[in-house]
């Protein structure tokens, strides 16, 4: 089921600041997969438009970016927090305290 959601393609992988959860994105599948590193299992799955970039967010969770200009933060389910007139690729860094 995970391979199907990702459409057998991974755009980016990031680990949260606690080192406990990995966020995996697939622009082909418009999917975000969250993996519990210690348990080695998928704990959540959700969708985000043309998602590609993922980075650990200072406040917990992840920053996500999509190729259509969408961006948002995620802890359990991504929410599109904004949309820009430019496109993002998979090179995303989150800055902050």
N, C-alpha and C positions, 0 to 999 in steps of 0.2 A: 504493500500500500504506500509506503514512503517513497519508493522508487517511482511509482506512478505519479504521486503528487509532485515530485521534483522533475518529472519527465526525463529521468536519467541524466540530469544536468545540474551542476552546482555552480552558482555564481560566486559566492563568498561564504566564508566561515569566520566567526568571531567567538571568543569566550568572554563571558561576563566577568566583571571585576572581582567577584568572589571566587572565580575559577570553578564554578559548579555546573554551569549551563553553557552549552554551545548553541549559537544561533546559526542556522544554515539557510541560505537563500537560493532560490532558483527563479531566474527571470522567465525561463521557458514555461515553468509550471505556475508562475505567479504565487509561489508558496514560500512560507517560512516554517522551518522545522526547528523545534527546540529539543535538545538532547541533554538529559541528565548524565553528566560525564561519569560520575561515580557508579551509577547503576547501569550505564551503557544502554539506555533505552530512550525512545522518543516519549516526551512528556506532553508536548503540545504541537499542534499544527494549525496554521491559519493561512489566509491569503492576503496579498498586497499587490496592487497593480504594478506589473513589470519590475518587481523587486530585484535588486541586485546587490546594493551595498548594505553591509551590516557592521556595526562597531559597538563595543561596550559603551554604555551610557553611564556617566558619572553618578546619576541618581538611581542606578540599578536598571536592569534590563538592557535594551539595545536601541540604537538609532538605526533606522531603516531608510534607504533611498531607492527610488524607482526611476526607470528610464523615461517616464513621461513627466518628470518634474515633481512627483509626489515625494514627500518625506514625512516621517513620523517616528514616534517613540513607542516602544513595546515592552511590556512586562509579561502579559499573558496573551493579549490579542492586539495586533497592530492597529493603530488608528492613524489615519492620514491627518497630520497636524498642519500641513501646508502644501501648497503647490506653487512651483516656480515656472517661469517661462523657458527655463533651460532644462536639459536632460542630465541625469546623474549616471555615472557608471559604477562599477563595483569597488572603486577606491574611495572608501569612506572612513573618516576619522572623527571621533567625538572628542571635543575639547571642553574642559570645564573642571570645576572642583569636585 
